[in-house]
Amino acid sequence: MGEITGLPVIELDKIFWQPDLIAAPPEQWAQIQQKLAAQERWIMDGDLGPYDAVEVRLRAADMVVFLDFSMLRCAWRAVRRSRERADFWQWLLAYRWKSRPSLLRAIARHAGAAELRRLRNPQELQRFVAEIANAVGLSA
């Protein structure tokens, strides 16, 4: 998306996790996000599960792209990507009934003015990327 739109991409995982995968303290993480969201233009990528404070960036967003892929697809991609800690797998297994509803409520509460694009599979994602590319005059 960054290449297509020319917007800077901020990968939240790279900023949030301190050495040895220690979570940033909540107050510090909120301050960091405020600084990031204060930039004029950006794409923020990531969901930090129970450690996150999404409301900060949701308030500043004009579009929220929610990848709502199946748990099986997410698990398969995680296995292919890297070795994950036990707490990641616990979060993933509980995501559909715990984190996902909480995240959707946060989006509704804090990003009410933002356009929500909920993409449920790779084909919908591909169509969305093509739509954005067409909007900026490129081909995806």
N, C-alpha and C positions, 0 to 999 in steps of 0.2 A: 504494500500500500504506500509505503514511503517513496519508493521509486516512481510509482504511478502519479502520486499527487505532488511530490516534491516537499512534503511535510517531513520534519524531523521525527524519527521514531525513537521513543523512550521505552526501553525494555526494563520494566519494573523489577523483574527478578534480579537483574544485574546490579541494581541500586539498593534494593531492600536487604538482600542477604549479606551479612557480614561474614568474615572468614569463619570457616568450620560450620557453615550454614546456621549461624546464629541470627535470629530475627532482630531487625531494628526495633528499638523501643517505640511503642505506639506514639508518644508525643513527638519524638524525633521524626518518625515516618510521616506524620501529619504535616509537620513543618517542611519536610523535603518535598512532599507532594504539592503543597501550596506554592513553593518556589517554581516547581516544574510547570504547574498549571497556570502560573502567571505569565508564562511565555505567550506570545501572540498566537502562535500556531503550533500544533503538535498532534502526534498520535501516541497514545500510551498503550502498551501491550502488557497484559498480565492480570492474573487473579491469584492473590496470595492467600486465599482461603481464610482460615480463622485468624490469621495474623494481620489481615488487611484492614484499611480504613478507607473504603471506597468512596465514601460521601464527599471527601475533599475533591477528588478528580471528577466525580459525577456532576457536582455543582457547576464545574467549569466546562463540561463537555457540550458540544452542539450535536454530536452524534455518538451513539453507543452501539457498537457492533458486538453482539452477544453470540458466541459460538456455542450452540446448544446441542452438541454432538452426543451420541449415545455413550454410556459408560464403557461399553465394550470397545468402541473405537478409540476412546481416550486411553484406556488401559493398554491397548495394542500399540498405540503410538508412544506411550511412556516406556513400554518394554523395549521398543526399537530405538528410542532416543538415548536412554542411559539407565544406569542403576539408580533406583530411588530408595529413599529411606522408608522405614515402616510407617512413619507418621504421614507420608505422602499417600501411601496405599490406604490407610485408614480414612484419610480425607476423601480420596477418590471414591471409595466404596460408600461413604455416607453422603456424597455430594448431591445426588438426585433428590434425596428427601430432607436434607438439612441445609447445606450451603447454597444450593441453587435457588430454593424458595426465598432464602434470606437475601441473596443477591438481586433477585427480581424485585423484591420489596424495596430494596435500597435504590434501585434504578427508578422505580416509580416515585419514590419519595424525594430523591435528590436530583434527578435528571429529567424532571417533568417537561421542561422546555426542549429537551434534546430529542432528535429523531432516533428511535430504537429500531435497529435491524437485527432480528433474531434469526440466525441461520442454523438450520438443523442437520445439515449434511454437507459433504464436500461439493456436491453439485450446486447447492444454493450459494455456497461461498464463491464458487467459480463464477456464477452468474452475477453476483454482487461485484466482484472484482472487475468483470467485464463492463458492468454498468458504470462503475467509477471511471474506468479507463475511457469509455466512450464520452463521459461527461467532461473529461479534460482533454479529449481529442487524441487519445492514444489507443493502441490495440493491446489487449491483455494477452 
